Amino acid sequence: GESVGLHLPTLSVQEGDNSIINCAYSNSASDYFIWYKQESGKGPQFIIDIRSNMDKRQGQRVTVLLNKTVKHLSLQIAATQPGDSAVYFCAENASVQGGKLIFGQGTELSVKP
Amino acid sequence: NAGVMQNPRHLVRRRGQEARLRCSPMKGHSHVYWYRQLPEEGLKFMVYLQKENIIDESGMPKERFSAEFPKEGPSILRIQQVVRGDSAAYFCASSLSRDRDQPQHFGDGTRLSIL
């Protein structure tokens, strides 16, 4: 069954504020996680990934935090912009042989001008 | 520097017909994955292929669905005798290698509608 889940289906933030999107996983053996952004009518776009030997990883305006103790990861978007409006998915690479990503349900981020 | 290309973008079929979805991976990528997305849901893994080989088909329905990735040409996801429940968006992704920490890059999908 699914091992990745998201806390909230929707998140609304004011332009310029920081956004935090959360994700929980249940498999303590999970060791690689990816965040994707999906805009309407498009495919998922890779944002950032993190391995389990890291607690934090930063990209351009995005930071992913991984808490292995409580099996939780989050995506933080700094200075949220209207172009950030999309559905965000966390995904776990669940296959020992590689390949199989398990996606959460997604959080829809809406940015208010 | 083309990304993953999928066609057609939209496909309409009547119940009982066959649907063929095509995917060309990113240049240099030899690993292809197919996922299905129902409305308001996340993506569900279907199958993982490398050139001429099926690596993992644990997410594929046992009947009517098949996938291939020939030595030459795109990967094909084939659905025979389609039913209404097959209506979904089908996404293809590709990666450089089978390493678990290689990101998968997605195409924009084929939206399949069954009348």
Chai-1 contact restraints between the chains, C-beta under 6 A:
chainA,res_idxA,chainB,res_idxB,connection_type,confidence,min_distance_angstrom,max_distance_angstrom,comment,restraint_id
A,Y32,B,R100,contact,1.0,0.0,6.0,A-B,restraint_1
A,Y32,B,D101,contact,1.0,0.0,6.0,A-B,restraint_2
A,K42,B,D108,contact,1.0,0.0,6.0,A-B,restraint_3
A,G43,B,F91,contact,1.0,0.0,6.0,A-B,restraint_4
A,G43,B,F106,contact,1.0,0.0,6.0,A-B,restraint_5
A,G43,B,G107,contact,1.0,0.0,6.0,A-B,restraint_6
A,G43,B,D108,contact,1.0,0.0,6.0,A-B,restraint_7
A,G43,B,G109,contact,1.0,0.0,6.0,A-B,restraint_8
A,P44,B,F106,contact,1.0,0.0,6.0,A-B,restraint_9
A,F46,B,P103,contact,1.0,0.0,6.0,A-B,restraint_10
A,D49,B,P103,contact,1.0,0.0,6.0,A-B,restraint_11
A,F89,B,G42,contact,1.0,0.0,6.0,A-B,restraint_12
A,N93,B,R100,contact,1.0,0.0,6.0,A-B,restraint_13
A,G98,B,R98,contact,1.0,0.0,6.0,A-B,restraint_14
A,G98,B,R100,contact,1.0,0.0,6.0,A-B,restraint_15
A,G99,B,Y33,contact,1.0,0.0,6.0,A-B,restraint_16
A,G99,B,Y48,contact,1.0,0.0,6.0,A-B,restraint_17
A,G99,B,D56,contact,1.0,0.0,6.0,A-B,restraint_18
A,K100,B,F45,contact,1.0,0.0,6.0,A-B,restraint_19
A,K100,B,D56,contact,1.0,0.0,6.0,A-B,restraint_20
A,F103,B,G42,contact,1.0,0.0,6.0,A-B,restraint_21
A,F103,B,L43,contact,1.0,0.0,6.0,A-B,restraint_22
A,G104,B,G42,contact,1.0,0.0,6.0,A-B,restraint_23
A,Q105,B,G42,contact,1.0,0.0,6.0,A-B,restraint_24
A,G106,B,G42,contact,1.0,0.0,6.0,A-B,restraint_25
